[in-house]
Amino acid sequence: MVTYNVSLANKVVLVTGAAGFIGANLVKRLLNEFDSVKVIGIDSITEYYDVRLKYERLQELSAYGDRFVFIKDSIAKKGVVDSIFTDHHPQVVVNLAAQAGVRYSITNPDAYIESNLIGFYNILEACRHYTVEHLVYASSSSVYGSNK
Ligand SMILES: NC(=O)c1ccc[n+]([C@@H]2O[C@H](COP(=O)([O-])OP(=O)(O)OC[C@H]3O[C@@H](n4cnc5c(N)ncnc54)[C@H](O)[C@@H]3O)[C@@H](O)[C@H]2O)c1
């Protein structure tokens, strides 16, 4: 049995990276397990891997009707992030929008600066300025400490 340390009843949850692998599965689980939860999802649908997979996940989530609101845009745009907070007032934020992968960063460093630095910074700033009860964010899947 899972013990929750955050009450999710009647909460609005913002999930960034909502069309991604973890994001889409999290949205589905939140909507299945908590009848009174509403989820706002944002994803810019990057082409790091086949976007058809992302659209299929979103298609599946559309079955939840107006309990799931999807915004196709980037968290790197401060105005977009701010308007989500002023329009929807999320109390819980889960930041999963990111450029993943290690080797890709050698050839495409811009993508990491945009999503993982600027985008994450915009989320942190919005959580600081609006009333947010809880913020969860993903760490790297590849933390190397001992290689040269
Ligand atoms: N999958 C794993 O095994 C794993 C393990 C540890 C940590 N993580 C971390 O969890 C997070 C999510 O991983 P995932 O496997 O779901 O990756 P994913 O690539 O499937 O999902 C990330 C989503 O974020 C979106 N995105 C990227 N930049 C964006 C931006 N600027 N604005 C809005 N959306 C944007 C992408 O389009 C994508 O759909 C990442 O930070 C990843 O490093 C993943």
The ligand as a Gaussian input file, in Angstrom:
#p B3LYP/6-31G(d) Opt

LIG

0 1
 N       12.926000       7.356000     -18.390000
 C       13.849000       7.110000     -17.451000
 O       14.299000       5.969000     -17.258000
 C       14.348000       8.214000     -16.539000
 C       15.147000       7.899000     -15.456000
 C       15.590000       8.916000     -14.595000
 C       15.252000      10.235000     -14.848000
 N       14.488000      10.522000     -15.916000
 C       14.160000      11.927000     -16.146000
 O       12.739000      12.098000     -16.094000
 C       12.353000      13.146000     -17.004000
 C       11.315000      12.605000     -17.987000
 O       11.856000      11.478000     -18.656000
 P       11.052000      10.676000     -19.780000
 O       11.673000       9.335000     -19.861000
 O        9.581000      10.787000     -19.551000
 O       11.497000      11.509000     -21.086000
 P       10.665000      11.831000     -22.403000
 O       11.657000      12.376000     -23.395000
 O        9.819000      10.680000     -22.812000
 O        9.691000      13.005000     -21.915000
 C       10.097000      14.342000     -21.784000
 C        9.043000      15.188000     -22.488000
 O        9.376000      16.563000     -22.300000
 C        9.039000      17.261000     -23.498000
 N        9.824000      18.494000     -23.511000
 C       11.164000      18.635000     -23.724000
 N       11.488000      19.932000     -23.657000
 C       10.340000      20.614000     -23.388000
 C       10.034000      21.984000     -23.192000
 N       10.987000      22.930000     -23.273000
 N        8.756000      22.338000     -22.923000
 C        7.786000      21.400000     -22.836000
 N        8.009000      20.074000     -23.031000
 C        9.275000      19.706000     -23.297000
 C        9.387000      16.296000     -24.628000
 O        8.653000      16.595000     -25.798000
 C        9.010000      14.948000     -24.014000
 O        7.706000      14.540000     -24.414000
 C       13.667000      13.615000     -17.669000
 O       14.174000      14.701000     -16.926000
 C       14.584000      12.410000     -17.531000
 O       15.969000      12.767000     -17.531000
 C       14.015000       9.551000     -16.764000

